[in-house]
Amino acid sequence: MVTRKSSPARPQAGKKDGGAAGSTRTSSRSAKRRSPKEPPVDPELLEYERLEFLKAMDKYKRKTGKTFPSWTEVLEVLRSIGWISPARLPDSASSPKL
């Protein structure tokens, strides 16, 4: 006759010790990380620019038949609607005026 030693109790799969079901926990380190404060953006302007970009991307996807364009292609679409990289702007245009 073979006898087995009983193993210590294991937590059941899918259950976590010490927490209520469905509770979420955020890291205090992630809560401390904040991006620098930027001046508020006009919501109407932002919405107009967002819609212009989305329409240009939709037009590009329909023209090329690609569902997922590459980042290079996204940059091409941005440039086609007049976007200029801040790195390419003259120093006077990119520096904040106080």
C-alpha positions as CSV (number, residue, x, y, z in Angstrom):
1,M,0.0,0.0,0.0
2,V,1.3,3.4,-1.0
3,T,0.7,6.4,1.1
4,R,1.1,10.0,0.0
5,K,2.1,12.9,2.1
6,S,-0.4,15.7,2.0
7,S,0.8,18.8,0.3
8,P,0.3,22.2,1.8
9,A,-2.9,24.0,0.7
10,R,-2.4,25.8,-2.6
11,P,-4.4,28.8,-3.8
12,Q,-7.0,27.9,-6.3
13,A,-6.4,28.9,-9.9
14,G,-7.9,32.2,-10.8
15,K,-8.1,33.5,-7.3
16,K,-5.7,36.0,-5.8
17,D,-4.7,36.1,-2.1
18,G,-5.4,39.2,-0.1
19,G,-7.7,41.0,-2.6
20,A,-11.3,41.3,-3.4
21,A,-12.5,39.9,-6.7
22,G,-12.4,42.5,-9.5
23,S,-10.3,45.1,-7.5
24,T,-7.5,46.8,-9.4
25,R,-4.3,48.1,-7.9
26,T,-2.3,50.9,-9.3
27,S,1.4,51.4,-8.6
28,S,2.3,54.4,-6.6
29,R,5.3,54.9,-8.9
30,S,3.0,55.2,-11.9
31,A,0.8,57.6,-10.1
32,K,3.8,59.9,-9.4
33,R,4.9,60.0,-13.1
34,R,3.2,62.9,-14.7
35,S,4.0,64.7,-18.0
36,P,5.0,68.3,-17.7
37,K,2.1,70.8,-17.7
38,E,1.4,72.1,-21.2
39,P,-0.8,75.1,-22.0
40,P,-4.5,74.1,-22.6
41,V,-5.4,73.5,-26.3
42,D,-8.5,74.9,-27.8
43,P,-10.9,71.9,-28.0
44,E,-12.5,73.2,-31.3
45,L,-9.1,73.5,-33.0
46,L,-8.0,70.1,-31.7
47,E,-11.2,68.5,-33.0
48,Y,-10.9,70.2,-36.4
49,E,-7.2,69.0,-36.7
50,R,-8.2,65.5,-35.5
51,L,-11.0,65.2,-38.1
52,E,-8.7,66.6,-40.8
53,F,-6.1,63.9,-40.0
54,L,-8.7,61.1,-39.8
55,K,-10.2,62.1,-43.1
56,A,-6.8,62.2,-44.8
57,M,-5.9,58.7,-43.3
58,D,-9.2,57.3,-44.5
59,K,-8.6,58.7,-48.0
60,Y,-5.1,57.2,-48.0
61,K,-6.3,53.8,-46.9
62,R,-9.0,53.7,-49.5
63,K,-6.6,54.8,-52.3
64,T,-3.9,52.3,-51.4
65,G,-6.1,49.5,-50.1
66,K,-4.0,49.2,-46.9
67,T,-5.8,48.7,-43.6
68,F,-2.7,49.3,-41.5
69,P,-0.3,51.8,-43.0
70,S,3.3,52.0,-41.8
71,W,4.5,54.9,-39.7
72,T,6.4,56.2,-42.7
73,E,3.1,56.3,-44.6
74,V,1.4,58.0,-41.7
75,L,4.1,60.7,-41.8
76,E,3.5,61.1,-45.5
77,V,-0.2,61.7,-44.9
78,L,0.6,64.2,-42.1
79,R,3.0,66.1,-44.5
80,S,0.4,66.1,-47.2
81,I,-2.0,68.0,-45.0
82,G,0.6,70.6,-44.1
83,W,2.2,69.3,-40.9
84,I,5.8,70.3,-40.3
85,S,8.0,68.7,-37.7
86,P,8.9,71.0,-34.8
87,A,12.5,70.1,-35.4
88,R,12.4,71.6,-38.8
89,L,10.8,74.9,-37.7
90,P,13.0,78.0,-37.3
91,D,14.2,78.6,-33.8
92,S,12.0,81.7,-33.4
93,A,8.8,79.8,-34.3
94,S,9.4,76.8,-31.9
95,S,10.5,78.8,-28.8
96,P,7.7,79.9,-26.5
97,K,7.0,83.6,-26.3
98,L,6.7,85.0,-22.8
